[in-house]
């Protein structure tokens, strides 16, 4: 097969590993900078141009689209889909997962365990919003934040009010969530491919920090997950319509709760922690499921 990898940088660990895994299995793999693609949106022959050439020979495409280029990146991916190229994750599913509020609403509708979450627009409603999610301490998140950026732990009512009002003053969209204290600054990243959790790791925040992201200095270890956690991760990915997803789960007293479903999970942390060939599994999934001229959408909303 001829596989396109949509990535801004061929030197990134995940991009490099996917390229290697594809070539090891006898496939052709080419890294394509999504922002250098430009599209001919024609009724009968949609096309993608790239640095002066037409990209028309790909069987499958792997989107590694950063959050900052979601709009343009998913537009390019949608063009590949219109041309009959098989996407590892579909554009509509990526867009769905990138919208934190929309994704939580979809997961909630399907009965997935979540932290109590609030969303409001008017500053006059802040006090009641805080009360609604159980009071301080609580977590305040920018809807557009990634890798732990724009996530604040407010330990008191006054601090929560100040942070929320500051964000609202900047016209930023935020979520307010209960703080799962019993998680102890740790979460579990479940890596889902198809209908299986193929690997999992426990991420622990560094001392004095509550965000467990590896980009924030957190550490990772292998973990054995429960059947409930496994089922929750697979269901969450399916609801989003994602073939490949990183599902972040907290262990709350009342069971597993989903914090986020990542449509473009990094490979470095999970591969180095578990010693599993995750990139190879992703390529194998494509080889098994790619059908020329067909895409599919598994989620709704």
Residue, then its C-alpha position, 0 to 999 in steps of 0.5 A: x500500500x501507499x500511505x500518506x502521513x499528514x504531519x508537520x515534521x518528519x522528525x517527530x517521534x510518532x511520525x518517524x515510527x509510523x514511517x518505519x513501521x510502514x516500510x518494515x511491512x513492505x508499504x510505501x510511506x510518505x510524510x506530507x506537511x498538511x499546511x502545504x497541501x492545497x485543494x481543488x474542490x471539483x464536483x467530479x474530480x476532487x484533488x490535492x496538490x502539494x508543492x506543485x504536484x498532484x497527490x493521487x496515488x495513496x491508498x490510506x492516510x494517517x492524520x497526525x494533525x496538531x490541535x492548532x491546525x485542526x480546521x485546515x488539517x481536517x479540511x485536507x483530510x476530508x479532501x482525501x476522503x472525497x478522493x476515496x483514500x482510507x483514513x485511519x481516523x476520519x475528519x468528522x471524528x477528529x473534529x468531534x473529539x477536538x471539541x471538548x464540550x461536544x465530546x463530553x456531551x456525546x459521552x454523557x449521552x451514552x452513559x460514559x462515566x465523567x467528572x461532574x462538569x459545568x459550562x456557563x457563559x455569564x459571570x453572574x452564574x459563576x457562584x451557582x456554577x461552582x456549587x453545581x459541580x460540588x464546590x472547591x477544590x475544582x478544575x478549570x479548563x480552557x476548551x482550546x487547551x492541549x497538553x495540560x496548558x490552560x488547566x487550573x486547579x482552584x483550591x478555594x471558592x474565592x480562587x475559583x471565582x477569580x480564575x473563572x471571572x478572569x477567563x470569562x473577561x478574556x472571552x475564553x470558553x471554559x469547563x469547570x469540573x469536579x476535582x477527583x482527589x482520590x486519583x492522587x494526581x495520576x491518570x491512565x492513558x489507554x491506547x485503543x486501536x479498533x475494538x481493543x485497548x492494545x496498551x495502557x500506562x499510568x501517568x503520575x504528576x510530579x510533586x507539587x503538580x496535579x496535571x499528569x501530562x508527560x509534557x508537564x514533567x509527569x512520569x509513566x509506568x505500565x499498569x494493569x487495567x480493570x475490565x471496566x476501564x478497558x470497556x470504558x476506553x473502547x466505548x469512548x473511542x467508538x462513540x467518538x468514531x475513532x479507530x485509534x484513540x488515547x483515552x485518559x481515565x481517572x480512577x474515582x471512588x465511584x469507578x472509571x471516569x473519562x477525562x479526554x479522548x485524544x484523536x492523535x495520541x503520541x507514541x513515544x510515551x506509550x511505546x517506551x513505557x510498555x515496549x510495544x510496537x504501537x506504530x506497527x499495530x496501527x499500520x497492521x490495522x490499516x492493512x486489514x481495514x483499508x478498502x479503496x473508495x470507502x470510508x466509514x463513520x462509526x459515531x454520531x453527533 
